[in-house]
């Protein structure tokens, strides 16, 4: 099977009320774990790379690893650029065979965001590639995205309608209270479902995206801390809230932190329990297993995309 765009999978997600997991990849173990899990659950899946991941692993390697997974699995799979910082990065990914790109102009004012997004949309659509954009700012730190809490702001539903109409973007990431990184909430987790409800009321057929949506799985946080880590107070979005978001019209939910935690927890555990171990396969393998179980859980119990391929 070949790479696909997100158009058909998003249409199905809106009709059937489920979300599709968009999982960040950095290396072979991540690609294998995510696609193995999606294939076993018969789920569509989005593999996404940040600009930092591209700098680390390089596009030819990332692309070939993703293509290799399609030689083993017959599932709808899109390759997506996450948080494209500028037109040039989006163009590079489009020209190298990505089927979806995100241009993140949320750091700019409304008009500049529209201008930049429209430029990417025009280039992408001429080449059959779909575009995700963002309106509103999420707090937190992830790779090259760094937004202070007092600079974060919720998405305005009326602005969202104008933004989509003027840019022609295919999906829209909105800010309703999630944040990037492992420290998403200082108090009790809370999402502005009222904003999501209004956005969907105004744009029922526009796929909505939730960034900064890792659960920050406490089992892995505890393992990291038990085996030498230092992550006090790490807290994410509860599974129940993410499931509700998928039922209320979110089509794409991004997951990165949980996969990093899974890999790190397994590696720390192996190094502590087997300090003589130096074969990378013996600690990356368990990390791959942890990631696979994490992805399967999210697909089956949180996003509801099992058997939706």
Helices and strands as residue ranges (DSSP letters): H 7-16, E 20-24, H 28-40, E 45-49, H 51-57, H 59-72, E 77-84, H 87-95, E 100-103, H 110-125, E 130-135, E 139-142, E 145-147, G 149-151, H 157-167, E 171-174, E 179-180, H 193-202, E 207-210, H 218-226, H 239-247, E 250-255, H 257-273, H 280-297, I 298-303
